[in-house]
Amino acid sequence: MPLKYKFSLIILFALNVLFSQPKKYKIHTVAFYNFENLYDTVNDEFTNDDEWTPNGAQHWTIEKYQQKLKNLARVISEIGTPENSNAPTLIGGAEIENRGVLEDLIKEPKLLPLDLGIIHFDSPDKRGIDVALLYQKKHFRPTSYSNIPLIIYKKEMVKKEQEAEVLDDEIEIKKENKNRVFTRDQLLVSGFLEDEEIHIIVNHWPSRSGGEKATMVFREAAGKLNRKIIDSLQQINPQAKVLTMGDFNDGPFNKSIKTGLGARGVKTEVQEFGVFNPFEELAKKGLGTIAYRDSWNIFDQIILTESFVKADFSTFNFWKAGIFNKPYLIQNSGAYKGYPLRNTLREAGFSDHFPVYVYLIKEFLR
């Protein structure tokens, strides 16, 4: 064989090897965790926290509080491993008493090296618990943030399900009745993940206290507000990348998620400007983040706009989702064996919820 042909074959072989190498990706973990009653030990006269004091019903001592912080720090530092050795870049949190407990949390030895920033607002919730966003400053740069109130009234509990909208004069009547239900605000944060703009909404929707059916209209209102926020971002930029995360107190198949927010669990069913819920598939597999009377549900979810679920990984896009339910987070004995390991009167636990996460990946440029 002539020498020039040999060289050509060698070059072709080298190019084939080069372009057949596995692709490499940058990866960021985005997580949400309901911290369950992250209260300090100080009795705040403006917060309904009496039971979470040393002399309160929970006998909440400084030792228990410090153990709770250590427990949460361990979980946060490990969410998303081993696929991503780095701790989550963005962590949404719920059931947080105030900014002070977050300042204590990020100073824990397992979290201190991450140099976490805090975005938090006090909300009007009657228990004094809020939502917040923690973020690694070296990877995410916030540019704006605001707390958006969910305005709901007790009168809505007796509305007929078929009433899709509320007239302006009905709203005025509710204001006069002063029957507002005070709940958590929805936290909107915009910023840059490396050099890409994204938006995050952190939620803790109204609870089922009083019964699922009696309170579902409140969560449906929360879903509609969430959709309204997303719509407003998409009006500014049709390709806006939005993640909405939280403890929704409803599962992937409830009306608040499926209709109010308009989430779809199959990528091919997500239309332009729509939203994708990867946790619907996990729910179909029987997985859960919270248990009640031996029945599991996924109240904790991270839902993404269609702009995050494209096949093109030249920008950060959704890869896969998971529930972080390592053995140390699970009760291993007693009546609640198999449930999340939460606080008891004897010792501080972790939470009655398992955290959830998604991976965002982007292909390395050659």
C-alpha positions as CSV (number, residue, x, y, z in Angstrom):
1,M,0.0,0.0,0.0
2,P,1.4,3.4,-1.0
3,L,2.7,5.4,2.0
4,K,0.3,8.3,1.4
5,Y,-2.7,6.0,1.7
6,K,-1.4,4.6,5.0
7,F,-1.2,8.2,6.4
8,S,-4.7,8.9,5.2
9,L,-6.0,5.7,7.0
10,I,-4.1,6.7,10.2
11,I,-5.7,10.2,10.1
12,L,-9.2,8.8,9.5
13,F,-8.7,6.3,12.3
14,A,-7.6,9.1,14.7
15,L,-10.6,11.3,13.7
16,N,-12.9,8.3,14.3
17,V,-11.5,7.7,17.7
18,L,-11.7,11.4,18.6
19,F,-15.4,11.8,17.6
20,S,-16.5,8.5,19.1
21,Q,-15.3,9.4,22.6
22,P,-18.0,9.7,25.2
23,K,-19.4,13.2,25.5
24,K,-18.5,15.2,28.6
25,Y,-20.9,17.4,30.5
26,K,-21.0,20.1,33.1
27,I,-23.6,19.2,35.7
28,H,-25.5,21.1,38.4
29,T,-27.8,19.6,41.0
30,V,-30.9,21.5,41.9
31,A,-32.7,20.4,45.1
32,F,-35.7,21.0,47.3
33,Y,-36.0,20.0,51.0
34,N,-38.8,20.6,53.5
35,F,-36.7,21.1,56.6
36,E,-39.7,20.3,58.9
37,N,-40.0,22.8,61.7
38,L,-36.6,24.5,61.5
39,Y,-37.1,26.7,64.5
40,D,-34.6,28.3,66.8
41,T,-35.1,28.1,70.6
42,V,-36.0,31.7,71.1
43,N,-39.6,32.6,71.8
44,D,-40.6,35.2,69.2
45,E,-43.7,37.1,70.3
46,F,-44.6,37.7,66.6
47,T,-44.4,34.0,65.6
48,N,-46.5,31.1,66.7
49,D,-43.4,29.2,68.0
50,D,-44.2,28.5,71.6
51,E,-43.9,24.8,71.4
52,W,-40.5,25.1,69.8
53,T,-38.8,26.5,72.9
54,P,-37.0,24.7,75.8
55,N,-40.1,24.9,77.9
56,G,-42.6,24.3,75.1
57,A,-44.4,21.1,74.1
58,Q,-41.4,19.9,72.0
59,H,-38.8,20.6,74.7
60,W,-36.8,22.2,71.9
61,T,-33.4,22.7,73.5
62,I,-30.2,24.2,72.1
63,E,-28.7,20.7,71.9
64,K,-31.7,19.5,69.7
65,Y,-31.5,22.6,67.6
66,Q,-27.8,22.1,67.0
67,Q,-28.3,18.5,66.1
68,K,-31.0,19.4,63.7
69,L,-28.7,21.8,61.9
70,K,-26.0,19.1,61.7
71,N,-28.5,16.6,60.3
72,L,-29.8,19.0,57.6
73,A,-26.3,20.0,56.6
74,R,-25.3,16.4,56.1
75,V,-28.3,15.8,53.8
76,I,-27.8,19.0,51.8
77,S,-24.1,18.2,51.3
78,E,-24.9,14.7,49.9
79,I,-28.0,15.3,47.7
80,G,-27.4,14.2,44.1
81,T,-24.3,12.1,44.8
82,P,-22.7,10.1,43.3
83,E,-23.7,11.3,39.8
84,N,-22.5,14.7,40.9
85,S,-19.7,14.9,43.4
86,N,-20.5,18.6,44.1
87,A,-23.3,19.4,46.5
88,P,-26.5,21.1,45.0
89,T,-25.9,24.5,43.4
90,L,-29.4,25.6,44.3
91,I,-31.4,24.4,47.3
92,G,-35.0,25.4,47.9
93,G,-36.2,25.1,51.5
94,A,-39.5,25.2,53.4
95,E,-40.6,25.3,57.0
96,I,-38.0,27.9,58.0
97,E,-38.7,30.2,61.0
98,N,-36.4,33.1,60.0
99,R,-33.2,34.1,58.3
100,G,-31.3,33.5,61.5
101,V,-31.7,29.7,61.3
102,L,-30.4,29.7,57.8
103,E,-27.4,31.7,58.8
104,D,-26.7,29.1,61.4
105,L,-27.3,26.3,58.9
106,I,-24.8,27.5,56.3
107,K,-22.1,27.8,59.0
108,E,-22.2,24.1,59.6
109,P,-18.8,22.4,58.8
110,K,-20.3,20.4,56.0
111,L,-21.8,23.5,54.3
112,L,-19.3,26.2,55.1
113,P,-16.9,25.3,52.2
114,L,-19.8,25.8,49.8
115,D,-20.0,29.5,50.5
116,L,-23.8,29.5,50.3
117,G,-25.9,32.6,49.8
118,I,-29.4,33.1,51.2
119,I,-32.5,34.6,49.7
120,H,-35.4,34.7,52.2
121,F,-38.5,36.8,53.1
122,D,-40.7,36.6,56.1
123,S,-44.1,35.4,55.0
124,P,-47.5,35.9,56.7
125,D,-48.0,32.2,57.5
126,K,-49.7,31.8,60.9
127,R,-47.0,29.4,62.1
128,G,-44.3,31.8,61.1
129,I,-42.7,29.4,58.6
130,D,-41.2,30.6,55.3
131,V,-39.6,29.4,52.1
132,A,-36.0,30.3,51.0
133,L,-33.4,29.6,48.4
134,L,-29.8,28.7,49.2
135,Y,-27.2,28.9,46.4
136,Q,-23.5,28.4,45.8
137,K,-22.2,31.9,45.0
138,K,-19.4,30.6,42.7
139,H,-22.0,29.0,40.3
140,F,-25.2,31.2,40.7
141,R,-25.5,35.0,40.6
142,P,-29.0,36.3,41.6
143,T,-30.1,39.4,39.8
144,S,-33.6,39.9,41.3
145,Y,-35.9,38.3,43.8
146,S,-39.4,39.0,45.2
147,N,-42.0,37.3,47.4
148,I,-45.4,37.0,45.7
149,P,-48.3,36.6,48.1
150,L,-51.0,34.0,47.6
151,I,-54.3,35.8,48.4
152,I,-56.9,33.2,49.4
153,Y,-60.0,33.4,51.6
154,K,-62.0,31.0,53.7
155,K,-65.1,31.6,51.6
156,E,-63.3,29.8,48.7
157,M,-63.6,26.5,50.7
158,V,-67.3,26.4,49.8
159,K,-67.0,27.5,46.2
160,K,-68.3,25.1,43.6
161,E,-65.6,23.3,41.8
162,Q,-66.9,24.3,38.4
163,E,-66.4,28.0,39.1
164,A,-63.1,28.6,37.3
165,E,-62.7,32.3,37.9
166,V,-63.7,34.8,40.6
167,L,-65.3,38.1,39.6
168,D,-63.9,41.4,40.8
169,D,-67.0,42.1,42.9
170,E,-66.6,38.7,44.6
171,I,-63.0,39.6,45.5
172,E,-64.2,42.9,47.1
173,I,-66.8,40.9,49.2
174,K,-64.0,38.6,50.5
175,K,-61.9,41.6,51.4
176,E,-64.8,43.0,53.4
177,N,-65.3,39.7,55.2
178,K,-61.6,39.7,56.2
179,N,-61.5,35.9,55.9
180,R,-58.1,35.8,54.4
181,V,-56.1,32.5,54.9
182,F,-52.5,33.5,55.6
183,T,-50.0,31.1,54.0
184,R,-46.6,31.1,52.5
185,D,-45.6,33.5,49.8
186,Q,-44.2,32.2,46.5
187,L,-40.5,33.2,46.2
188,L,-39.3,34.2,42.7
189,V,-35.6,34.4,42.1
190,S,-33.9,35.3,38.8
191,G,-30.2,35.0,38.1
192,F,-27.4,33.4,36.1
193,L,-26.4,29.8,36.4
194,E,-22.8,30.3,35.2
195,D,-23.6,32.4,32.1
196,E,-27.3,31.3,31.5
197,E,-30.3,33.1,32.9
198,I,-32.8,31.0,34.8
199,H,-35.7,31.6,37.1
200,I,-36.6,29.7,40.3
201,I,-39.9,29.7,42.1
202,V,-39.8,28.2,45.7
203,N,-43.2,27.1,47.0
204,H,-44.9,25.7,50.1
205,W,-48.6,25.5,49.1
206,P,-51.5,25.4,51.6
207,S,-51.7,22.3,53.7
208,R,-54.4,19.6,53.8
209,S,-55.2,20.5,57.4
210,G,-59.0,20.3,57.6
211,G,-59.2,17.7,54.9
212,E,-57.9,17.2,51.4
213,K,-61.2,18.0,49.6
214,A,-62.0,20.9,51.9
215,T,-58.7,22.6,51.2
216,M,-58.0,21.6,47.6
217,V,-59.3,24.9,46.2
218,F,-56.5,26.7,48.1
219,R,-53.8,24.6,46.4
220,E,-55.6,25.1,43.0
221,A,-55.3,28.8,43.6
222,A,-51.6,28.3,44.3
223,G,-51.2,26.4,41.1
224,K,-52.9,29.2,39.1
225,L,-50.6,31.8,40.8
226,N,-47.6,29.7,39.9
227,R,-48.8,29.5,36.3
228,K,-49.3,33.3,36.2
229,I,-45.8,33.9,37.3
230,I,-44.4,31.6,34.6
231,D,-46.6,33.2,32.0
232,S,-45.3,36.7,32.9
233,L,-41.7,35.5,32.6
234,Q,-42.5,33.9,29.2
235,Q,-44.1,37.1,28.0
236,I,-40.8,38.8,28.5
237,N,-38.8,36.0,27.0
238,P,-40.6,33.1,25.3
239,Q,-37.6,30.9,25.9
240,A,-37.4,31.7,29.6
241,K,-36.0,28.8,31.7
242,V,-38.1,28.4,34.8
243,L,-37.9,25.8,37.6
244,T,-40.8,25.7,40.1
245,M,-40.0,23.6,43.2
246,G,-41.5,23.0,46.5
247,D,-43.7,21.1,48.9
248,F,-47.0,21.4,47.0
249,N,-49.0,19.4,49.5
250,D,-50.5,17.7,46.4
251,G,-49.1,14.9,44.2
252,P,-48.3,15.0,40.5
253,F,-51.9,13.9,39.6
254,N,-53.8,16.4,41.6
255,K,-55.8,19.1,39.9
256,S,-53.6,21.9,41.3
257,I,-50.6,20.4,39.4
258,K,-52.2,19.0,36.4
259,T,-54.7,21.8,35.7
260,G,-53.7,24.8,37.7
261,L,-50.1,24.6,36.8
262,G,-50.7,22.6,33.6
263,A,-47.9,20.1,34.2
264,R,-47.3,17.0,32.0
265,G,-45.4,13.9,32.9
266,V,-44.3,12.9,29.4
267,K,-41.8,15.0,27.6
268,T,-43.5,14.5,24.2
269,E,-46.8,15.8,25.6
270,V,-45.3,19.1,26.8
271,Q,-46.2,21.8,24.3
272,E,-44.6,25.2,23.7
273,F,-44.7,27.3,26.9
274,G,-45.8,24.2,28.8
275,V,-44.2,22.6,31.9
276,F,-42.8,19.1,32.5
277,N,-43.0,17.2,35.8
278,P,-40.5,14.4,36.0
279,F,-41.9,13.3,39.3
280,E,-45.0,12.0,37.7
281,E,-43.1,9.0,36.4
282,L,-41.5,8.4,39.8
283,A,-45.0,8.4,41.3
284,K,-46.2,5.8,38.8
285,K,-43.4,3.6,40.1
286,G,-44.8,3.8,43.6
287,L,-42.0,6.1,45.0
288,G,-42.8,8.8,47.5
289,T,-41.4,11.7,49.5
290,I,-43.9,11.6,52.4
291,A,-46.0,8.9,54.0
292,Y,-49.3,9.0,55.7
293,R,-51.1,6.0,57.1
294,D,-48.8,3.7,55.1
295,S,-49.7,5.5,51.9
296,W,-46.9,7.3,50.0
297,N,-47.2,10.4,47.8
298,I,-44.8,12.8,46.1
299,F,-45.7,16.2,47.5
300,D,-42.1,17.5,46.9
301,Q,-41.5,18.1,43.2
302,I,-39.3,20.2,40.8
303,I,-41.1,21.1,37.6
304,L,-39.5,22.7,34.6
305,T,-40.6,24.7,31.6
306,E,-40.5,23.2,28.1
307,S,-37.4,25.3,27.4
308,F,-35.5,23.0,29.9
309,V,-36.4,19.7,28.2
310,K,-35.0,20.1,24.8
311,A,-32.7,17.4,23.3
312,D,-30.0,20.0,22.7
313,F,-27.4,20.2,25.5
314,S,-25.5,23.2,24.2
315,T,-27.2,25.0,27.1
316,F,-28.1,23.7,30.6
317,N,-31.1,21.3,30.2
318,F,-32.9,18.7,32.3
319,W,-31.2,15.3,32.5
320,K,-33.0,13.3,35.2
321,A,-34.7,13.5,38.6
322,G,-34.5,11.7,41.8
323,I,-35.7,11.3,45.4
324,F,-32.9,11.3,48.0
325,N,-33.9,8.6,50.4
326,K,-30.7,7.1,51.8
327,P,-31.0,4.6,54.6
328,Y,-29.9,7.0,57.3
329,L,-33.0,9.1,56.5
330,I,-35.4,6.3,57.2
331,Q,-37.0,5.1,60.5
332,N,-35.7,1.5,61.0
333,S,-38.0,0.4,63.8
334,G,-41.3,1.0,65.6
335,A,-44.7,1.8,64.3
336,Y,-43.3,4.2,61.7
337,K,-40.6,1.8,60.3
338,G,-39.8,2.8,56.7
339,Y,-41.1,6.4,57.2
340,P,-38.8,9.4,57.0
341,L,-36.8,9.9,60.2
342,R,-38.3,13.0,61.8
343,N,-38.0,14.8,65.2
344,T,-39.2,13.1,68.4
345,L,-39.4,14.4,71.9
346,R,-36.2,12.5,72.7
347,E,-34.0,13.7,69.8
348,A,-33.8,15.8,66.7
349,G,-34.3,13.9,63.5
350,F,-34.1,15.0,59.8
351,S,-37.6,15.7,58.3
352,D,-40.9,14.0,57.6
353,H,-40.1,14.6,53.9
354,F,-37.4,13.2,51.7
355,P,-35.6,15.8,49.5
356,V,-35.9,15.8,45.7
357,Y,-33.5,16.9,43.0
358,V,-32.9,17.3,39.3
359,Y,-29.7,17.4,37.3
360,L,-29.1,20.2,34.7
361,I,-26.3,19.3,32.3
362,K,-24.5,21.0,29.5
363,E,-22.1,19.5,27.0
364,F,-18.5,20.7,27.2
365,L,-17.4,22.6,24.1
366,R,-14.5,20.9,22.3
